Amino acid sequence: MVTDSARQHMRGRTVLITGGTDGIGFHTARTLAGMGAHVLVTGRDADRGRAAAAAIDAETGRRSVTFVPADHSTVGGNHDAARQVRAHVSSLDVLVNNVGGLFEQRWETADGYEATLAMNFVGPYALTAQLLPLLRAAAPARCVNVISAGFKICRQNPFEDLQSTDGYVAADAYARAKLLNLLCSLALADAVAADQITVNAVHPGLAWTRMTQAMTPQTMPVFRRIWPLIRLVQRHRSPDKAGRRVALLASSPAVSAYTGRYFQGGTRPKRLSARELDVGAQRRALRLAAELVAEARTGTGVQTNDEEPRSWTPR
């Protein structure tokens, strides 16, 4: 629910939403633009991006959305997206890392990384690290990482078989990548606290999106026996409602004091297990993200000190 205080808080703010041209990202953008924010959305399809911007602008009655073409599957694509954003704005109040992916078949990006790992873990960190100066310029600012409660079904050590070469199962690769994203988010929250940037993770809930529609029993073998029931539930889950849950984390004054927390809708964080709260694992995930970005074939080289979290020293 959009409150008057949240609407007042977002008026005139600048927000970037990755993958904001469709699905949950589109509805997040639609909600925040309707609250008075200027929203930048990224996507690979220029036609879809322009159509999404035009649709939201028509609804708000003003020029509220800017489309930024981006390929978030590679580190270089995320660095290029960051350059384009810096060309558009001098500060960023909210970054919503919404883009992700779940793939039935294993494939590798141009960086040589398994695509699920690249899209759900490496990419969001690569973009966030590059945009920290813009977030600092708008402090107090927010970074909202859209993950999935699917991280809870990760049973293996998330730091082993990162590239899913030892037998690929889509659901397992997805759960591992989302767990790594969550761990990295919690560590980053601690690292940038002094910069007045909050970092939180949110599970928006199931939604009937293009990604969900593309799922098969082979994608989620654990649910194969009850697949018709799973499909029925998915079809009735609204991407609009999921988008509003993400927008709540981006806008509500009630969550402004929280950082390094996990939400599943609402303004109260959810309790995490000892595995997710392990500071050593969190820091390891943050180091791993930085290493994978630095080693990426498409990357733009080593980041300058000014582009790194000032309070973060890899351990």
TORTI-51353 format. One record per residue (C-alpha): y, x negated, z negated; chain; residue number from 1; residue in one letter. Coordinates in Angstrom, 1 decimal, decimal comma, m for minus. Each point is the difference from the previous one (the first is absolute). Example, Ala and Ser with C-alpha at 12.3 -4.5 7.8 and 13.67 -1.06 7.14 Angstrom:
BEGIN
Y->m4,5	X->m12,3	Z->m7,8	mol->A	seq->1	type->a $
Y->3,4	X->m1,4	Z->0,7	mol->A	seq->2	type->s $
***
This chain:
BEGIN
Y->0,0	X->0,0	Z->0,0	mol->A	seq->1	type->m $
Y->3,4	X->m1,3	Z->1,0	mol->A	seq->2	type->v $
Y->2,4	X->0,1	Z->m3,0	mol->A	seq->3	type->t $
Y->3,8	X->0,1	Z->0,1	mol->A	seq->4	type->d $
Y->0,1	X->m3,4	Z->m1,8	mol->A	seq->5	type->s $
Y->m2,4	X->m1,6	Z->2,5	mol->A	seq->6	type->a $
Y->2,0	X->1,5	Z->2,9	mol->A	seq->7	type->r $
Y->3,2	X->m1,4	Z->m1,5	mol->A	seq->8	type->q $
Y->m1,7	X->m3,4	Z->m0,6	mol->A	seq->9	type->h $
Y->m1,1	X->m0,3	Z->3,7	mol->A	seq->10	type->m $
Y->3,2	X->1,1	Z->1,7	mol->A	seq->11	type->r $
Y->1,3	X->m2,9	Z->2,1	mol->A	seq->12	type->g $
Y->m3,0	X->m2,3	Z->m0,9	mol->A	seq->13	type->r $
Y->m1,8	X->m2,1	Z->2,6	mol->A	seq->14	type->t $
Y->m3,8	X->0,3	Z->0,2	mol->A	seq->15	type->v $
Y->m2,6	X->m1,7	Z->2,2	mol->A	seq->16	type->l $
Y->m3,3	X->1,8	Z->0,5	mol->A	seq->17	type->i $
Y->m2,8	X->m1,8	Z->1,9	mol->A	seq->18	type->t $
Y->m2,1	X->2,2	Z->2,2	mol->A	seq->19	type->g $
Y->2,6	X->2,7	Z->m0,4	mol->A	seq->20	type->g $
Y->m0,4	X->1,7	Z->3,4	mol->A	seq->21	type->t $
Y->m3,1	X->2,0	Z->m0,8	mol->A	seq->22	type->d $
Y->m2,1	X->1,4	Z->m2,9	mol->A	seq->23	type->g $
Y->0,9	X->m0,8	Z->m3,6	mol->A	seq->24	type->i $
Y->2,7	X->m2,5	Z->1,0	mol->A	seq->25	type->g $
Y->1,7	X->2,6	Z->2,2	mol->A	seq->26	type->f $
Y->0,1	X->2,6	Z->m2,8	mol->A	seq->27	type->h $
Y->1,2	X->m2,6	Z->m2,4	mol->A	seq->28	type->t $
Y->2,9	X->m0,9	Z->2,4	mol->A	seq->29	type->a $
Y->0,7	X->3,7	Z->0,5	mol->A	seq->30	type->r $
Y->0,3	X->0,7	Z->m3,7	mol->A	seq->31	type->t $
Y->2,2	X->m3,0	Z->m0,7	mol->A	seq->32	type->l $
Y->2,3	X->0,6	Z->3,0	mol->A	seq->33	type->a $
Y->0,3	X->3,6	Z->m1,2	mol->A	seq->34	type->g $
Y->1,3	X->m1,4	Z->m3,3	mol->A	seq->35	type->m $
Y->2,8	X->m1,8	Z->1,7	mol->A	seq->36	type->g $
Y->m1,5	X->m3,5	Z->0,5	mol->A	seq->37	type->a $
Y->0,2	X->m2,0	Z->3,2	mol->A	seq->38	type->h $
Y->m3,6	X->m0,8	Z->1,0	mol->A	seq->39	type->v $
Y->m1,4	X->m2,7	Z->2,2	mol->A	seq->40	type->l $
Y->m3,5	X->0,7	Z->1,2	mol->A	seq->41	type->v $
Y->m2,4	X->m2,3	Z->1,8	mol->A	seq->42	type->t $
Y->m2,8	X->0,6	Z->2,4	mol->A	seq->43	type->g $
Y->m1,7	X->m1,5	Z->3,0	mol->A	seq->44	type->r $
Y->0,5	X->3,0	Z->2,4	mol->A	seq->45	type->d $
Y->3,7	X->0,1	Z->1,1	mol->A	seq->46	type->a $
Y->m0,3	X->3,6	Z->1,4	mol->A	seq->47	type->d $
Y->m1,5	X->1,3	Z->m3,2	mol->A	seq->48	type->r $
Y->2,6	X->m1,9	Z->m2,0	mol->A	seq->49	type->g $
Y->3,0	X->1,4	Z->1,9	mol->A	seq->50	type->r $
Y->m1,5	X->3,5	Z->m0,2	mol->A	seq->51	type->a $
Y->m0,5	X->m0,3	Z->m3,8	mol->A	seq->52	type->a $
Y->3,6	X->m1,2	Z->m0,5	mol->A	seq->53	type->a $
Y->1,3	X->2,8	Z->2,2	mol->A	seq->54	type->a $
Y->m2,0	X->2,6	Z->m1,9	mol->A	seq->55	type->a $
Y->1,3	X->m1,1	Z->m3,4	mol->A	seq->56	type->i $
Y->3,5	X->m0,3	Z->1,3	mol->A	seq->57	type->d $
Y->m0,1	X->3,5	Z->1,3	mol->A	seq->58	type->a $
Y->m1,2	X->1,3	Z->m3,3	mol->A	seq->59	type->e $
Y->2,6	X->m1,9	Z->m2,1	mol->A	seq->60	type->t $
Y->2,8	X->0,7	Z->2,5	mol->A	seq->61	type->g $
Y->1,1	X->m3,6	Z->0,0	mol->A	seq->62	type->r $
Y->m1,0	X->m3,4	Z->1,3	mol->A	seq->63	type->r $
Y->m2,3	X->m0,9	Z->m2,9	mol->A	seq->64	type->s $
Y->m2,9	X->m2,0	Z->1,5	mol->A	seq->65	type->v $
Y->m0,2	X->m3,2	Z->1,9	mol->A	seq->66	type->t $
Y->m3,2	X->m1,0	Z->1,8	mol->A	seq->67	type->f $
Y->m1,1	X->m3,7	Z->m0,2	mol->A	seq->68	type->v $
Y->m2,9	X->m0,9	Z->2,3	mol->A	seq->69	type->p $
Y->m2,6	X->m2,1	Z->m1,9	mol->A	seq->70	type->a $
Y->m3,6	X->m1,2	Z->0,2	mol->A	seq->71	type->d $
Y->m1,1	X->m0,3	Z->m3,7	mol->A	seq->72	type->h $
Y->m3,4	X->m1,3	Z->0,9	mol->A	seq->73	type->s $
Y->1,2	X->m3,6	Z->0,1	mol->A	seq->74	type->t $
Y->2,1	X->m2,2	Z->m2,2	mol->A	seq->75	type->v $
Y->2,2	X->m0,8	Z->2,9	mol->A	seq->76	type->g $
Y->0,5	X->3,7	Z->0,7	mol->A	seq->77	type->g $
Y->1,1	X->0,6	Z->m3,6	mol->A	seq->78	type->n $
Y->2,4	X->m3,0	Z->0,2	mol->A	seq->79	type->h $
Y->1,5	X->1,4	Z->3,2	mol->A	seq->80	type->d $
Y->0,4	X->3,4	Z->m1,7	mol->A	seq->81	type->a $
Y->1,8	X->m1,7	Z->m2,8	mol->A	seq->82	type->a $
Y->2,4	X->m1,7	Z->2,4	mol->A	seq->83	type->r $
Y->0,8	X->3,3	Z->1,7	mol->A	seq->84	type->q $
Y->0,6	X->1,7	Z->m3,4	mol->A	seq->85	type->v $
Y->2,4	X->m2,8	Z->m1,0	mol->A	seq->86	type->r $
Y->1,8	X->0,5	Z->3,3	mol->A	seq->87	type->a $
Y->0,5	X->3,7	Z->m0,9	mol->A	seq->88	type->h $
Y->0,9	X->m0,1	Z->m3,7	mol->A	seq->89	type->v $
Y->1,4	X->m2,5	Z->m2,6	mol->A	seq->90	type->s $
Y->m1,8	X->1,5	Z->m2,9	mol->A	seq->91	type->s $
Y->m3,1	X->2,1	Z->m0,7	mol->A	seq->92	type->l $
Y->m0,2	X->2,5	Z->m2,9	mol->A	seq->93	type->d $
Y->m3,7	X->0,9	Z->0,5	mol->A	seq->94	type->v $
Y->m2,9	X->m1,5	Z->1,9	mol->A	seq->95	type->l $
Y->m3,0	X->2,2	Z->0,5	mol->A	seq->96	type->v $
Y->m3,1	X->m1,9	Z->1,2	mol->A	seq->97	type->n $
Y->m1,8	X->3,0	Z->1,4	mol->A	seq->98	type->n $
Y->m1,8	X->m1,3	Z->3,0	mol->A	seq->99	type->v $
Y->m3,8	X->m0,7	Z->m0,2	mol->A	seq->100	type->g $
Y->m3,2	X->0,4	Z->1,8	mol->A	seq->101	type->g $
Y->m3,7	X->0,9	Z->m0,3	mol->A	seq->102	type->l $
Y->m2,2	X->m1,0	Z->2,9	mol->A	seq->103	type->f $
Y->m3,6	X->1,0	Z->0,8	mol->A	seq->104	type->e $
Y->m0,7	X->m3,2	Z->1,8	mol->A	seq->105	type->q $
Y->0,9	X->m3,5	Z->m1,1	mol->A	seq->106	type->r $
Y->2,7	X->m1,7	Z->2,0	mol->A	seq->107	type->w $
Y->2,4	X->m2,9	Z->m0,4	mol->A	seq->108	type->e $
Y->3,7	X->m0,2	Z->0,4	mol->A	seq->109	type->t $
Y->1,8	X->m2,7	Z->2,0	mol->A	seq->110	type->a $
Y->0,2	X->m2,0	Z->m3,3	mol->A	seq->111	type->d $
Y->m3,8	X->0,0	Z->m0,1	mol->A	seq->112	type->g $
Y->m0,1	X->2,2	Z->m3,1	mol->A	seq->113	type->y $
Y->m2,2	X->3,1	Z->m0,4	mol->A	seq->114	type->e $
Y->2,2	X->2,9	Z->0,9	mol->A	seq->115	type->a $
Y->m0,4	X->2,0	Z->m3,2	mol->A	seq->116	type->t $
Y->1,0	X->m3,0	Z->m2,1	mol->A	seq->117	type->l $
Y->2,9	X->m0,7	Z->2,3	mol->A	seq->118	type->a $
Y->1,4	X->3,5	Z->0,1	mol->A	seq->119	type->m $
Y->m0,4	X->0,9	Z->m3,6	mol->A	seq->120	type->n $
Y->0,5	X->m3,2	Z->m1,9	mol->A	seq->121	type->f $
Y->1,4	X->m3,0	Z->2,0	mol->A	seq->122	type->v $
Y->2,5	X->2,0	Z->2,1	mol->A	seq->123	type->g $
Y->1,8	X->1,8	Z->m2,9	mol->A	seq->124	type->p $
Y->0,4	X->m3,3	Z->m1,9	mol->A	seq->125	type->y $
Y->1,3	X->m1,8	Z->3,1	mol->A	seq->126	type->a $
Y->2,7	X->2,7	Z->0,6	mol->A	seq->127	type->l $
Y->1,0	X->0,3	Z->m3,7	mol->A	seq->128	type->t $
Y->0,4	X->m3,8	Z->m0,4	mol->A	seq->129	type->a $
Y->2,4	X->m0,1	Z->2,9	mol->A	seq->130	type->q $
Y->2,0	X->3,0	Z->m1,2	mol->A	seq->131	type->l $
Y->0,5	X->m1,1	Z->m3,6	mol->A	seq->132	type->l $
Y->3,6	X->m1,2	Z->0,7	mol->A	seq->133	type->p $
Y->1,0	X->3,4	Z->1,3	mol->A	seq->134	type->l $
Y->m1,6	X->1,7	Z->m3,1	mol->A	seq->135	type->l $
Y->1,8	X->m2,4	Z->m2,3	mol->A	seq->136	type->r $
Y->3,3	X->0,8	Z->1,8	mol->A	seq->137	type->a $
Y->m0,5	X->3,7	Z->m0,9	mol->A	seq->138	type->a $
Y->m1,3	X->m0,6	Z->m3,6	mol->A	seq->139	type->a $
Y->m1,1	X->2,1	Z->m1,8	mol->A	seq->140	type->p $
Y->m2,5	X->0,5	Z->2,9	mol->A	seq->141	type->a $
Y->m3,5	X->1,3	Z->0,4	mol->A	seq->142	type->r $
Y->m3,2	X->m1,1	Z->1,9	mol->A	seq->143	type->c $
Y->m2,6	X->2,7	Z->0,2	mol->A	seq->144	type->v $
Y->m3,4	X->m1,0	Z->1,3	mol->A	seq->145	type->n $
Y->m2,2	X->2,9	Z->1,3	mol->A	seq->146	type->v $
Y->m3,6	X->m0,8	Z->m0,9	mol->A	seq->147	type->i $
Y->m3,0	X->2,3	Z->m0,6	mol->A	seq->148	type->s $
Y->m2,1	X->1,0	Z->m2,9	mol->A	seq->149	type->a $
Y->m2,8	X->m1,4	Z->2,2	mol->A	seq->150	type->g $
Y->0,6	X->m3,3	Z->m1,7	mol->A	seq->151	type->f $
Y->m2,1	X->1,4	Z->m2,9	mol->A	seq->152	type->k $
Y->m3,2	X->0,0	Z->2,1	mol->A	seq->153	type->i $
Y->0,3	X->m3,8	Z->0,6	mol->A	seq->154	type->c $
Y->m3,1	X->m1,3	Z->m1,7	mol->A	seq->155	type->r $
Y->m0,1	X->m3,6	Z->1,3	mol->A	seq->156	type->q $
Y->2,2	X->m2,9	Z->m1,0	mol->A	seq->157	type->n $
Y->3,2	X->0,7	Z->2,1	mol->A	seq->158	type->p $
Y->0,5	X->m3,7	Z->0,6	mol->A	seq->159	type->f $
Y->m3,4	X->m0,5	Z->1,6	mol->A	seq->160	type->e $
Y->m0,9	X->0,6	Z->3,7	mol->A	seq->161	type->d $
Y->3,7	X->0,7	Z->0,7	mol->A	seq->162	type->l $
Y->m0,6	X->0,2	Z->3,8	mol->A	seq->163	type->q $
Y->m2,9	X->2,5	Z->m0,4	mol->A	seq->164	type->s $
Y->m2,4	X->m2,3	Z->2,0	mol->A	seq->165	type->t $
Y->m3,0	X->0,7	Z->m2,3	mol->A	seq->166	type->d $
Y->m0,7	X->3,4	Z->1,3	mol->A	seq->167	type->g $
Y->3,0	X->2,2	Z->0,8	mol->A	seq->168	type->y $
Y->0,4	X->3,4	Z->m1,6	mol->A	seq->169	type->v $
Y->3,4	X->1,7	Z->0,7	mol->A	seq->170	type->a $
Y->0,3	X->1,7	Z->m3,4	mol->A	seq->171	type->a $
Y->m0,9	X->m3,3	Z->m1,9	mol->A	seq->172	type->d $
Y->2,6	X->m2,0	Z->2,0	mol->A	seq->173	type->a $
Y->2,6	X->2,7	Z->m0,6	mol->A	seq->174	type->y $
Y->m0,7	X->0,2	Z->m3,8	mol->A	seq->175	type->a $
Y->0,2	X->m3,8	Z->m0,3	mol->A	seq->176	type->r $
Y->3,2	X->m0,3	Z->1,9	mol->A	seq->177	type->a $
Y->1,6	X->2,8	Z->m2,0	mol->A	seq->178	type->k $
Y->m1,1	X->m1,6	Z->m3,3	mol->A	seq->179	type->l $
Y->1,5	X->m3,3	Z->1,1	mol->A	seq->180	type->l $
Y->3,2	X->1,8	Z->0,9	mol->A	seq->181	type->n $
Y->0,2	X->1,6	Z->m3,4	mol->A	seq->182	type->l $
Y->m0,7	X->m3,3	Z->m1,8	mol->A	seq->183	type->l $
Y->2,7	X->m1,8	Z->2,1	mol->A	seq->184	type->c $
Y->2,4	X->2,8	Z->m0,6	mol->A	seq->185	type->s $
Y->m0,4	X->m0,3	Z->m3,8	mol->A	seq->186	type->l $
Y->0,5	X->m3,8	Z->0,2	mol->A	seq->187	type->a $
Y->3,1	X->0,3	Z->2,3	mol->A	seq->188	type->l $
Y->1,5	X->2,5	Z->m2,5	mol->A	seq->189	type->a $
Y->m0,1	X->m2,6	Z->m2,6	mol->A	seq->190	type->d $
Y->1,3	X->m2,7	Z->2,3	mol->A	seq->191	type->a $
Y->3,1	X->1,8	Z->1,2	mol->A	seq->192	type->v $
Y->0,9	X->1,8	Z->m3,3	mol->A	seq->193	type->a $
Y->3,0	X->m2,2	Z->m0,5	mol->A	seq->194	type->a $
Y->1,3	X->1,0	Z->3,4	mol->A	seq->195	type->d $
Y->0,2	X->3,7	Z->m1,1	mol->A	seq->196	type->q $
Y->m2,6	X->1,0	Z->2,6	mol->A	seq->197	type->i $
Y->m2,7	X->2,4	Z->m1,2	mol->A	seq->198	type->t $
Y->m3,4	X->m0,2	Z->1,7	mol->A	seq->199	type->v $
Y->m2,4	X->2,9	Z->m0,4	mol->A	seq->200	type->n $
Y->m3,1	X->1,3	Z->1,7	mol->A	seq->201	type->a $
Y->m0,8	X->3,6	Z->0,9	mol->A	seq->202	type->v $
Y->m3,0	X->2,0	Z->1,1	mol->A	seq->203	type->h $
Y->1,5	X->2,9	Z->2,0	mol->A	seq->204	type->p $
Y->m3,2	X->2,0	Z->0,1	mol->A	seq->205	type->g $
Y->m2,2	X->1,0	Z->2,9	mol->A	seq->206	type->l $
Y->1,8	X->1,2	Z->3,1	mol->A	seq->207	type->a $
Y->m1,0	X->1,2	Z->3,5	mol->A	seq->208	type->w $
Y->1,5	X->m2,8	Z->2,0	mol->A	seq->209	type->t $
Y->m1,1	X->m1,8	Z->3,2	mol->A	seq->210	type->r $
Y->m1,8	X->m2,6	Z->m2,1	mol->A	seq->211	type->m $
Y->m1,8	X->2,6	Z->m1,9	mol->A	seq->212	type->t $
Y->m0,9	X->1,9	Z->3,1	mol->A	seq->213	type->q $
Y->m1,5	X->m3,1	Z->1,5	mol->A	seq->214	type->a $
Y->m2,5	X->m0,5	Z->m2,9	mol->A	seq->215	type->m $
Y->m3,7	X->0,5	Z->0,6	mol->A	seq->216	type->t $
Y->m3,1	X->0,0	Z->m2,3	mol->A	seq->217	type->p $
Y->m0,4	X->m3,6	Z->1,1	mol->A	seq->218	type->q $
Y->3,4	X->m0,9	Z->m1,3	mol->A	seq->219	type->t $
Y->m0,8	X->1,4	Z->m3,4	mol->A	seq->220	type->m $
Y->m3,8	X->m0,2	Z->m0,3	mol->A	seq->221	type->p $
Y->0,1	X->0,7	Z->m3,8	mol->A	seq->222	type->v $
Y->1,0	X->3,5	Z->0,9	mol->A	seq->223	type->f $
Y->m2,3	X->0,5	Z->3,0	mol->A	seq->224	type->r $
Y->m2,2	X->2,7	Z->m1,7	mol->A	seq->225	type->r $
Y->3,0	X->2,1	Z->m0,9	mol->A	seq->226	type->i $
Y->2,1	X->m0,8	Z->3,0	mol->A	seq->227	type->w $
Y->0,7	X->3,7	Z->1,1	mol->A	seq->228	type->p $
Y->1,4	X->0,7	Z->m3,5	mol->A	seq->229	type->l $
Y->2,1	X->m3,2	Z->0,1	mol->A	seq->230	type->i $
Y->1,3	X->1,1	Z->3,4	mol->A	seq->231	type->r $
Y->0,9	X->3,4	Z->m1,3	mol->A	seq->232	type->l $
Y->2,0	X->m1,4	Z->m2,9	mol->A	seq->233	type->v $
Y->1,8	X->m2,5	Z->2,2	mol->A	seq->234	type->q $
Y->1,1	X->2,7	Z->2,5	mol->A	seq->235	type->r $
Y->1,7	X->1,9	Z->m2,8	mol->A	seq->236	type->h $
Y->2,0	X->m2,9	Z->m1,4	mol->A	seq->237	type->r $
Y->3,6	X->m0,1	Z->1,0	mol->A	seq->238	type->s $
Y->1,7	X->m3,2	Z->1,2	mol->A	seq->239	type->p $
Y->3,3	X->1,7	Z->m0,9	mol->A	seq->240	type->d $
Y->m1,1	X->0,2	Z->m3,7	mol->A	seq->241	type->k $
Y->m1,2	X->m3,6	Z->0,1	mol->A	seq->242	type->a $
Y->3,3	X->m1,1	Z->1,5	mol->A	seq->243	type->g $
Y->1,9	X->1,7	Z->m2,8	mol->A	seq->244	type->r $
Y->m2,1	X->m1,8	Z->m2,6	mol->A	seq->245	type->r $
Y->1,0	X->m3,3	Z->1,6	mol->A	seq->246	type->v $
Y->3,6	X->1,1	Z->0,3	mol->A	seq->247	type->a $
Y->0,0	X->0,8	Z->m3,8	mol->A	seq->248	type->l $
Y->m0,7	X->m3,7	Z->m0,8	mol->A	seq->249	type->l $
Y->2,8	X->m1,0	Z->2,3	mol->A	seq->250	type->a $
Y->2,6	X->2,3	Z->m1,3	mol->A	seq->251	type->s $
Y->m0,6	X->1,4	Z->m3,5	mol->A	seq->252	type->s $
Y->2,2	X->m1,3	Z->m2,8	mol->A	seq->253	type->p $
Y->m2,9	X->0,8	Z->m2,3	mol->A	seq->254	type->a $
Y->m2,0	X->m3,0	Z->1,4	mol->A	seq->255	type->v $
Y->2,9	X->m2,5	Z->0,2	mol->A	seq->256	type->s $
Y->m1,1	X->m1,8	Z->m3,1	mol->A	seq->257	type->a $
Y->m3,6	X->m0,5	Z->1,0	mol->A	seq->258	type->y $
Y->m1,2	X->m3,0	Z->1,8	mol->A	seq->259	type->t $
Y->m3,5	X->m1,4	Z->0,5	mol->A	seq->260	type->g $
Y->m1,6	X->3,4	Z->m0,3	mol->A	seq->261	type->r $
Y->m2,3	X->2,3	Z->1,9	mol->A	seq->262	type->y $
Y->0,7	X->3,7	Z->0,8	mol->A	seq->263	type->f $
Y->m2,0	X->2,8	Z->1,4	mol->A	seq->264	type->q $
Y->2,8	X->2,6	Z->0,3	mol->A	seq->265	type->g $
Y->2,5	X->0,9	Z->m2,6	mol->A	seq->266	type->g $
Y->2,3	X->m2,3	Z->m1,9	mol->A	seq->267	type->t $
Y->m2,5	X->m1,2	Z->m2,6	mol->A	seq->268	type->r $
Y->m2,1	X->m3,1	Z->0,8	mol->A	seq->269	type->p $
Y->m3,8	X->0,1	Z->m0,1	mol->A	seq->270	type->k $
Y->m2,1	X->m2,2	Z->m2,2	mol->A	seq->271	type->r $
Y->m1,7	X->m2,9	Z->1,7	mol->A	seq->272	type->l $
Y->m3,3	X->m1,7	Z->m0,9	mol->A	seq->273	type->s $
Y->m0,3	X->m3,5	Z->m1,5	mol->A	seq->274	type->a $
Y->m0,9	X->m1,3	Z->3,5	mol->A	seq->275	type->r $
Y->3,4	X->1,0	Z->1,5	mol->A	seq->276	type->e $
Y->1,9	X->m1,1	Z->m3,1	mol->A	seq->277	type->l $
Y->m1,5	X->m3,5	Z->0,0	mol->A	seq->278	type->d $
Y->3,1	X->m2,2	Z->0,4	mol->A	seq->279	type->v $
Y->m2,1	X->m2,8	Z->1,4	mol->A	seq->280	type->g $
Y->m1,3	X->2,2	Z->2,8	mol->A	seq->281	type->a $
Y->3,5	X->1,3	Z->0,7	mol->A	seq->282	type->q $
Y->1,4	X->m3,4	Z->0,4	mol->A	seq->283	type->r $
Y->m3,0	X->m1,1	Z->2,1	mol->A	seq->284	type->r $
Y->0,6	X->2,9	Z->2,4	mol->A	seq->285	type->a $
Y->3,7	X->m0,9	Z->0,3	mol->A	seq->286	type->l $
Y->m0,9	X->m3,7	Z->0,7	mol->A	seq->287	type->r $
Y->m2,6	X->1,2	Z->2,6	mol->A	seq->288	type->l $
Y->2,5	X->2,2	Z->1,8	mol->A	seq->289	type->a $
Y->2,5	X->m2,9	Z->0,2	mol->A	seq->290	type->a $
Y->m2,7	X->m2,4	Z->1,3	mol->A	seq->291	type->e $
Y->m1,2	X->2,4	Z->2,7	mol->A	seq->292	type->l $
Y->3,6	X->0,6	Z->1,1	mol->A	seq->293	type->v $
Y->0,6	X->m3,8	Z->0,1	mol->A	seq->294	type->a $
Y->m3,2	X->m0,6	Z->2,0	mol->A	seq->295	type->e $
Y->0,4	X->2,8	Z->2,5	mol->A	seq->296	type->a $
Y->0,0	X->m1,0	Z->3,7	mol->A	seq->297	type->r $
Y->2,9	X->2,3	Z->0,8	mol->A	seq->298	type->t $
Y->2,2	X->m0,8	Z->m3,0	mol->A	seq->299	type->g $
Y->3,4	X->m1,4	Z->0,3	mol->A	seq->300	type->t $
Y->m0,6	X->m3,0	Z->m2,3	mol->A	seq->301	type->g $
Y->0,6	X->m0,7	Z->m3,6	mol->A	seq->302	type->v $
Y->2,4	X->2,2	Z->m1,8	mol->A	seq->303	type->q $
Y->3,2	X->m1,5	Z->m1,4	mol->A	seq->304	type->t $
Y->0,4	X->0,1	Z->m3,8	mol->A	seq->305	type->n $
Y->2,6	X->2,7	Z->0,4	mol->A	seq->306	type->d $
Y->m2,6	X->2,2	Z->1,6	mol->A	seq->307	type->e $
Y->m2,5	X->m0,3	Z->m2,9	mol->A	seq->308	type->e $
Y->0,1	X->1,9	Z->m3,3	mol->A	seq->309	type->p $
Y->2,3	X->m2,2	Z->m2,0	mol->A	seq->310	type->r $
Y->m1,9	X->0,4	Z->m3,2	mol->A	seq->311	type->s $
Y->m3,4	X->m0,6	Z->1,6	mol->A	seq->312	type->w $
Y->m1,7	X->m3,4	Z->m0,3	mol->A	seq->313	type->t $
Y->m3,6	X->0,1	Z->1,4	mol->A	seq->314	type->p $
Y->m2,4	X->m1,0	Z->m2,7	mol->A	seq->315	type->r $
***
